[in-house]
Amino acid sequence: MQAVGDYRRCRGATLYVTLEPCSTHGRTPPCTEAIIAAGFHRVVFGATDPNPRHAGRAVKVLRSAGIAVTCGVLVEECTELNRAFNHWMTTGQPWVVAKFATSLDGRLTRRPDEPQWLTHPRARRHAQQLRARVDAILVGAGTIRADDPRLTVRGVPGARQPWRVVLTRSGRLPTRARIFTDIHRERTLVYCGQSLRAVLRDLGSREMVSVLIEGGGDVLGEAFDQRLVNEVQCYLAPLIVGGPVPAVGGAGVPSNEARIVLEHSCFERMGQDLCLQAVVAYPPR
Ligand SMILES: NC(=O)c1ccc[n+]([C@@H]2O[C@H](COP(=O)([O-])OP(=O)(O)OC[C@H]3O[C@@H](n4cnc5c(N)ncnc54)[C@H](OP(=O)(O)O)[C@@H]3O)[C@@H](O)[C@H]2O)c1
């Protein structure tokens, strides 16, 4: 939280937040300082900050400044809203969302002589909202070579452009690709010859809290094989494409017991397409 603009109108007001306000200097000055300076009378927050430097400290700081504090309101709901931050804070790894559009028979691509899109505009607009919520979009070099995607956020007013991250082993990437030449080119990172796990760790150390893996099938397969995906966002199109290349490649699970289950599934119809959003649960090893 940053104290910006005229916040005198907050004097005597109650502040409601999902997460305990921070009380130390990080990317921004402490939220508690801004709250005290603004003259809030009362603060209500949901979940305690898992950051050990903060956990519960805001209550003491605010109360000693004479501000009434109520905490633990709708804890479960607030924790869910903050799950990406909580995951990053406790593991150092970003929260990873695997996002892909597939045909009914689980294929990521259409024939080269056909339009690239599998889904209709409504699903694609929804996917743009998802991009707007993450810190980075990650793809394999195969996707850059095949599609030359922009990997930008479009049609979401005020959205910030996430980092664009590309994995390659060969280093074979077209220098004229849009991600290297457009106005956001400074926000493109290329990792050559590093494991996906190492790349995610590095992104976490750069304070990237959430990463969207957008494919292709090779990288998605590796992400599931290594149990790195936390959430799935899949757009299912009523198409049969056929062919040998599945949406999620990789080695696959070694046994039925090791299968990856999706929990808290939420289905939404988007015109002719269907969107599935779910959290990934990995069985014990
Ligand atoms: N429907 C959708 O939602 C969707 C989304 C994205 C893409 N696609 C489609 O998917 C197709 C591309 O998929 P794909 O499976 O062929 O390729 P991909 O997964 O995009 O890229 C594979 C390449 O990524 C690099 N790579 C993978 N893992 C790596 C690692 N751990 N470290 C370093 N580099 C790594 C390698 O690049 P090098 O070969 O350079 O070593 C590998 O050949 C395209 O046809 C595209 O249209 C569809």
The ligand as an SDF file (V2000), in Angstrom:
LIG
                    3D

 48 52  0  0  0  0  0  0  0  0999 V2000
   -3.6000  -24.1490  -27.8250 N   0  0  0  0  0  0  0  0  0  0  0  0
   -2.7940  -23.5200  -27.0150 C   0  0  0  0  0  0  0  0  0  0  0  0
   -3.2110  -23.0550  -25.9340 O   0  0  0  0  0  0  0  0  0  0  0  0
   -1.3410  -23.3780  -27.3770 C   0  0  0  0  0  0  0  0  0  0  0  0
   -0.4990  -22.6060  -26.5830 C   0  0  0  0  0  0  0  0  0  0  0  0
    0.8470  -22.5240  -26.9160 C   0  0  0  0  0  0  0  0  0  0  0  0
    1.3240  -23.2120  -28.0130 C   0  0  0  0  0  0  0  0  0  0  0  0
    0.4810  -23.9420  -28.7690 N   0  0  0  0  0  0  0  0  0  0  0  0
    1.0020  -24.7200  -29.9120 C   0  0  0  0  0  0  0  0  0  0  0  0
    1.9640  -25.6330  -29.4380 O   0  0  0  0  0  0  0  0  0  0  0  0
    2.9140  -25.8770  -30.4680 C   0  0  0  0  0  0  0  0  0  0  0  0
    4.3090  -25.8320  -29.8810 C   0  0  0  0  0  0  0  0  0  0  0  0
    4.3830  -26.8020  -28.8790 O   0  0  0  0  0  0  0  0  0  0  0  0
    5.6580  -27.7430  -28.7300 P   0  0  0  0  0  0  0  0  0  0  0  0
    5.3380  -28.7790  -27.7250 O   0  0  0  0  0  0  0  0  0  0  0  0
    6.0920  -28.1610  -30.0890 O   0  0  0  0  0  0  0  0  0  0  0  0
    6.7710  -26.7330  -28.2360 O   0  0  0  0  0  0  0  0  0  0  0  0
    6.9240  -25.8630  -26.9020 P   0  0  0  0  0  0  0  0  0  0  0  0
    6.5370  -26.6310  -25.7190 O   0  0  0  0  0  0  0  0  0  0  0  0
    6.3450  -24.5330  -27.1410 O   0  0  0  0  0  0  0  0  0  0  0  0
    8.5050  -25.6810  -26.9600 O   0  0  0  0  0  0  0  0  0  0  0  0
    9.3530  -26.7830  -26.8870 C   0  0  0  0  0  0  0  0  0  0  0  0
   10.7610  -26.2650  -26.8620 C   0  0  0  0  0  0  0  0  0  0  0  0
   10.9560  -25.5300  -25.6520 O   0  0  0  0  0  0  0  0  0  0  0  0
   12.2930  -25.6870  -25.2530 C   0  0  0  0  0  0  0  0  0  0  0  0
   12.2880  -26.3170  -23.9410 N   0  0  0  0  0  0  0  0  0  0  0  0
   11.3720  -27.1180  -23.4180 C   0  0  0  0  0  0  0  0  0  0  0  0
   11.6990  -27.4410  -22.1460 N   0  0  0  0  0  0  0  0  0  0  0  0
   12.8340  -26.8190  -21.8950 C   0  0  0  0  0  0  0  0  0  0  0  0
   13.6670  -26.7520  -20.7650 C   0  0  0  0  0  0  0  0  0  0  0  0
   13.4160  -27.3530  -19.6340 N   0  0  0  0  0  0  0  0  0  0  0  0
   14.7780  -26.0310  -20.8480 N   0  0  0  0  0  0  0  0  0  0  0  0
   15.0590  -25.3640  -21.9530 C   0  0  0  0  0  0  0  0  0  0  0  0
   14.3050  -25.4030  -23.0650 N   0  0  0  0  0  0  0  0  0  0  0  0
   13.2010  -26.1050  -23.0190 C   0  0  0  0  0  0  0  0  0  0  0  0
   12.9850  -26.5200  -26.3200 C   0  0  0  0  0  0  0  0  0  0  0  0
   13.4330  -25.5470  -27.2660 O   0  0  0  0  0  0  0  0  0  0  0  0
   14.6350  -25.7370  -28.2840 P   0  0  0  0  0  0  0  0  0  0  0  0
   14.0830  -26.6580  -29.3490 O   0  0  0  0  0  0  0  0  0  0  0  0
   14.9180  -24.3690  -28.7910 O   0  0  0  0  0  0  0  0  0  0  0  0
   15.7660  -26.3370  -27.5280 O   0  0  0  0  0  0  0  0  0  0  0  0
   11.8280  -27.3250  -26.8680 C   0  0  0  0  0  0  0  0  0  0  0  0
   12.0610  -27.8060  -28.1630 O   0  0  0  0  0  0  0  0  0  0  0  0
    2.7120  -24.8350  -31.5120 C   0  0  0  0  0  0  0  0  0  0  0  0
    2.1790  -25.4520  -32.6650 O   0  0  0  0  0  0  0  0  0  0  0  0
    1.7190  -23.8740  -30.9090 C   0  0  0  0  0  0  0  0  0  0  0  0
    0.7960  -23.4010  -31.8830 O   0  0  0  0  0  0  0  0  0  0  0  0
   -0.8330  -24.0350  -28.4880 C   0  0  0  0  0  0  0  0  0  0  0  0
  1  2  1  0
  2  3  2  0
  2  4  1  0
  4  5  1  0
  4 48  2  0
  5  6  2  0
  6  7  1  0
  7  8  2  0
  8  9  1  0
  8 48  1  0
  9 10  1  0
  9 46  1  0
 10 11  1  0
 11 12  1  0
 11 44  1  0
 12 13  1  0
 13 14  1  0
 14 15  2  0
 14 16  1  0
 14 17  1  0
 17 18  1  0
 18 19  2  0
 18 20  1  0
 18 21  1  0
 21 22  1  0
 22 23  1  0
 23 24  1  0
 23 42  1  0
 24 25  1  0
 25 26  1  0
 25 36  1  0
 26 27  1  0
 26 35  1  0
 27 28  2  0
 28 29  1  0
 29 30  1  0
 29 35  2  0
 30 31  1  0
 30 32  2  0
 32 33  1  0
 33 34  2  0
 34 35  1  0
 36 37  1  0
 36 42  1  0
 37 38  1  0
 38 39  2  0
 38 40  1  0
 38 41  1  0
 42 43  1  0
 44 45  1  0
 44 46  1  0
 46 47  1  0
M  CHG  2   8   1  16  -1
M  END
$$$$
